[in-house]
Amino acid sequence: MDTLDYFATPSELDYELPDFAVIETLVEQDAIVPALRTALDDHAAEIAAIVDNPDAPTWENTFEALEASGQMLGRVLAIVYNYSGTMATDKVVALEEEVSPLVAEHYSQLYLHEELWARIQAIPQQPDGSEEAALQKHWTRRFIRGGAELDAQQRRELQDIDSRLASLSTRFGNQLQQATRQAAVLLTDDAHTAGLSESEKASLHHLAIEEGAIAEGEAGWLIRLGLPSVQPILERLDNPEARELVHQASLNRAAGTTDSIVLEIVRLRARRARLLGYDHHAAFVVEEETAGEVDAVRTLLDQVTPAAVANAHSEYKHVQDLAAVSGEEGTIRAADWPYWSGKLRAEQLDVDEEEVKKYFPLERVLVDGAFFAAERLYNISVVPRPDLKGYHEDVQVWEIIDNAVAGAKGQEHAGIGLLLTDMYARSTKRGGAWMSSFVDQSNLIGQAPVVVNVLNIDKPSDGQPALLTMDEVATVFHEFGHALHGLLSDVRYPSLSGTSVPRDFVEFPSQINENWALEPEVLANYARHVETGESLPSEWLATVRAQSQWAQGFAATEYLAACWLDLAWHSLSVEEADVITDVETFEAEALEAAGVAMDGLVASRYRSQYFNHIFSGGYSADYWSYLWAEVLDADGFQAFVDTGAARGDNPLSAGEIDADDVAFAGERFRRMILSRGATIDFNDAFWMFRGQQKSVEPLLQRRGLSGVV
C-alpha cells in the first residue's frame, strides 16, 4: 500500500482505529518519514490557505479552519508517538529521533507566522464562559508562548532552541529505555532468589532466557527494572546481597549516559524562558497551570514536606527495630528498608501478601473492577471487540457504549469510542503507566475518541493470570480514570478535548477514580480468589485499605524529593544553569536544601539521570502536579460521599448504597468535569462539583500527616 494513500484519509475501521497490520508494514518499509514530510507540507499549505483567504478574518475561516487543519499530520504523529512508548524497536527509535526535530521546527514556524498571528488577533473577544472563548485563549497563549511577539533575531534563537530540545528529549527517553533494559539484574545464585514464589522465579527464569541472558538449561533469573528508584521486588528478596544488587542497579542506571543531556536540556530551557520574559523555566510552565505561580507550588510542598519526613523517620525507626529483633546486624540500608517495611506491614496488619494477591487477578480488576465502577457511575457499558486488533498480540480492544443515548434513540447500542488496553511489560515498551490517544474526540471534525491504557505488569510465563499488588490495582483504576476523561469528552474543538487540560488538573479525574478500587460495593464485585472464586473475606476489607495506605511517610518523602528536584533544576537562571557541571552534586545539594535527603535512606522517586517525566515525558517543572491533583481528589471525593454514592473513609458504615445516588453523582462528575475538557475554568468547575473551595487538610489526613511536625 502506498503510504500517502493510507495516511491521507481516515482509517476505514470503526472509530478510525488505525489498521495496525498496514502500519507494521509501513514501519518496516521505512515509509513513515516520507508520509510525515508530506503531512507537514499539507499542513503548511492549509495554514497558507487560511492566511491567504481574501475575506476578512472570521471565527469560521480562522479559528475553526485552524482547528480542522493538520488531520494527516495528526494521524502520522499518533502512530509515531504511541509506538515510541509501546513498540520501541530499533526502527521506531530511529524514526522518532528523525521525526521530533522536524515536528518541532514545523510548530515553531507556525507560532511565529506573523500573518496568521495577525488574523488571530483580529477576531473579536468571544463571550466569557463559552467554548469559543476557551479556544481563543488557548491559541493566543500558544502563539505568545511560542514567540509571536519576539523580534527576528529572538525568533531565530527560539527556533534553534526548540529544535534542539526536541532532539534532546527524544534522545534522553531512548537512551534511558536502553540503559534501563541493560541494567536488568541477572541472579545466578539460587540463594539470591530466597523469598520469591516458585511462580515468580519461573517467570524471571523464562525472562532471562527470552532476553538472551542465559541459555536453556542454565540457572538464572532476570529482574527487569521499573522506572522508579525503589523496585517492588525488594520487598520479597530475603537475601541482603540480592537486595543491594537490585537497588544499586536501579539507582545507577544511565549514570554517565544521560548526564550531558540533562545539563544541556536545563540550560536550553533556562535560555528559552528568558527569551520569553520569564525568570526561569518553572515560571514559564506554572503560568499555564491552575496553580498559576511557583510560590503557590512551593507553599503546597512546604505544607506537606516536614510532616512527610517526620513520618518517614518514625517509620525507619520501626523497621530498624524489627530488623534488629529479627537478627539483622547493623543499620539497615536504603536497599533493606522496603523489605523490612513489608515484614512490619505483614506483622502489624496480619496479612499474607501472596495470599492477598490471589484476590486480584488482572482481568477481574480491569473488567469487574474498573469497568464495573465506571458503568454504574456513568451509565456506560464496556464491551470487548475481538474483531478489532491492536498493535501487539497482548493489546485488547473495547468499545464504550452510552446506555442513555442508546435507550433514548431506541438503538441496540450507541458507541462513543474505543479503549485499547496494553497491560504487560515487554522489552520494547518504556517503563511506567500512561494513557494516550490515537484519535481525539471532536464534534467539529466528527471524531470519536480512541484511547489506550498502557501498564507494565509482569506477564506470567505459565499462562496463569497475572496477580496484582495493591499498587498495581490502584494503577489500573488510575489510568482508566485518564481514559474516561478522554472517552467521555464532549467538546467541539480538538485542541480542548479530553485530557488537554493543565497538568495539575489532568491528574484529578484519574486520582478520583482510584478511590473506587476500595469502595466496598466495587471491591465485592471484583476481589475474588483466582482459584475458588470466593469473595475477599469481609474481615480483610479494613486490612486491605490499611495496606494501601501503609508507609505514607516513605512514599510521600520519595515523591516530594522528586518534586523538589524537578523545581531545583527548572528554577535556575541562565547564569546558574551554565555553571553546573556535575548532575549528582547538584542533585544531592538540592535534596539537602529541601530537607528530604534523609542521609540517603530515601532516594528521590526518580534520580536526575532517569527522571523521564521531566526530561522526556512532558512534566518538566510540573511533577508536583500529582500532589496538587491529590489535594483536589482527597477533598473532591467527599462530594461522592456527601451525595450517598460512596462510603469514603467509613467503608463499613451501615446502610446500602443507593444506585440512584451513584448515578446522580456520576452524572454530575461526567457533566461538570469529564465531558468538558479544557472548556472550563478549572477552579470554578471544582468548586461547583465539590460545593466549596479545595482544602489541603483532607490530603494530610488521608496520608496520616495531619498534625505531624
Sequence and secondary structure as in RCSB ss.txt:
>XXXX:A:sequence
MDTLDYFATPSELDYELPDFAVIETLVEQDAIVPALRTALDDHAAEIAAIVDNPDAPTWENTFEALEASGQMLGR
VLAIVYNYSGTMATDKVVALEEEVSPLVAEHYSQLYLHEELWARIQAIPQQPDGSEEAALQKHWTRRFIRGGAEL
DAQQRRELQDIDSRLASLSTRFGNQLQQATRQAAVLLTDDAHTAGLSESEKASLHHLAIEEGAIAEGEAGWLIRL
GLPSVQPILERLDNPEARELVHQASLNRAAGTTDSIVLEIVRLRARRARLLGYDHHAAFVVEEETAGEVDAVRTL
LDQVTPAAVANAHSEYKHVQDLAAVSGEEGTIRAADWPYWSGKLRAEQLDVDEEEVKKYFPLERVLVDGAFFAAE
RLYNISVVPRPDLKGYHEDVQVWEIIDNAVAGAKGQEHAGIGLLLTDMYARSTKRGGAWMSSFVDQSNLIGQAPV
VVNVLNIDKPSDGQPALLTMDEVATVFHEFGHALHGLLSDVRYPSLSGTSVPRDFVEFPSQINENWALEPEVLAN
YARHVETGESLPSEWLATVRAQSQWAQGFAATEYLAACWLDLAWHSLSVEEADVITDVETFEAEALEAAGVAMDG
LVASRYRSQYFNHIFSGGYSADYWSYLWAEVLDADGFQAFVDTGAARGDNPLSAGEIDADDVAFAGERFRRMILS
RGATIDFNDAFWMFRGQQKSVEPLLQRRGLSGVV
>XXXX:A:secstr
  HHHHHHS  SSGGG   HHHHHHHHHTT HHHHHHHHHHHHHHHHHHHHH  S   IIIIIIHHHH  HHHHH
HHHHHHHHHHH   HHHHHHHHHHHHHHHHHHHHHHT HHHHHHHHHS    TTSHHHHHHHHHHHHHHHTTTTS
 HHHHHHHHHHHHHHHHHHHHHHHHHHHHHHHT EEE  GGGGTTS HHHHHHHHHHHHHTTSS TTS  EEE  
 SSSS GGGGT   HHHHHHHHHHHHHTTTTTSHHHHHHHHHHHHHHHHHTT SSHHHHHHTTSSS SHHHHHHH
HHHHHHHHHHHHHHHHHHHHHHHHHTT  S   TTTHHHHHHHHHHHHHT  HHHHHTT BHHHIIIIIIIHHHH
HHHSEEEEE TTS  SSTT EEEEEEEHHHHHHHT S  EEEEEEEEEE  TTS SS EEEEEE  BTTTTB  E
EEEEEEE   TTS   B  HHHHHHHHHHHHHHHHHHT   S GGGSTT S HHHHHHHHHHHHGGGG HHHHHH
H B TTT  B  GGGHHHHHHHHTTTHHHHHHHHHHHHHHHHHHHT  HHHHHT   HHHHHHHHHHHHT  GGG
TS  SS GGG HHHHTSS TTTTTHHHHHHHHHHHHTHHHHHTTS  TT TT SS   HHHHHHHHHHHIIIIIT
TTTSS HHHHHHHHHSS   SHHHHHHTT TT  
